[in-house]
Amino acid sequence: NILKVSYCGPDGCAGFSQEISQDIVSDSKILNPELFARKLIELSSSLLPLKKKPDALTFIVPPENVLLAFHSVSKGETPVQDQLCAEASSKINVPLESLYFTHFKIAPFVYQFIGVDKDYLESLVKVSNLWGVPIRSVVPWVLLLPKTLPDSSPSIFVGNFDDKYIVALSELNGIYFSASYDEEKTEAE
């Protein structure tokens, strides 16, 4: 329940964070978009030039609000999009209708699947509309981890962020598994 806001302008970057009440946000689920937008504006106003709005918003999505996987396709008569949707339906434990999702090609016949819960994304859109600032992007932050590496070698990322233990498995500059745990995991686990 911590709102973190950062702003980068011509003079540099700065950021603030503030704990948000449980009646506004529960973990990362926005329960009251109107009050959340007010808190966002309030916290941002100390970073922005007087009476200015940002040009656009970028939301960084925590691992628990995004589904990431690799899906593969084969040559054949079935269109690639149909193969990807069928593979997503068979491998993901939630109905595709409850997600906004996409695939992007990361290697021949291998695609990165990214799915975000519709309710979560729609709450971000409500916040954006209430402030009158468009959304530039919604980025699952674990997808940024492979970008820190000099090459696309397979990697395992393990970290402790905001009292959560995060594990992300990476290959080909994509993430094929990520999970968030409340309790610390051993190296073997």
Steps between C-alpha positions, in 0.01 A plus 500: 500500500782739424455743214833587338511795264796619297540781251782569255525849356765725350659552844525131585294231670338485841258273680284464807306222663206497736301230673141485379207405720349148472164644392663652190741223402524141619848371419511615137127490424351848469170494690415869465636657178374848593689512830802331343508765224484772769793344687695464174439866412586611854826306508591601144436870560814523714705369204340690213546865404228719653152434357634257239392150406731237361477435125415134561500232769702180512386237747746236616309177569606264783550129421179393674291700250648360182531158335815434300587191298665380182276349234619327188346445161570262215485535126172383367165601370370632833554878524765607755250706703268199533791279616608759757148540642457122521832462681415785738161344577657165579788631715346786695282437803266793435258553212646713222180705507605639840831633363634760265785313336747505217777292349819632348757304308832450680648220287392291201185318608525634862276778633491688832149492649400793722158504667364760741174462692225708333368640829848613604571667166157663487559650846822657366304642206243648743780667696645637176160634390429658840827692485464577130846364416538225238678172570824461305566145613429227750822308559542176697820588686640147486523540121760772565736256676638327186571843350771547766705210362768537231358210298195274479646212704266300726478664843328462834409816689425474871422806706329643803280795413249666734476196733441266206743245367515502122634227270523556124643261240630661184621395159520672159445839673155386612352361822347155484420467870451745783350461844459707812519335843418630846761273661867480410607205285826310530736470204386138450134600499 
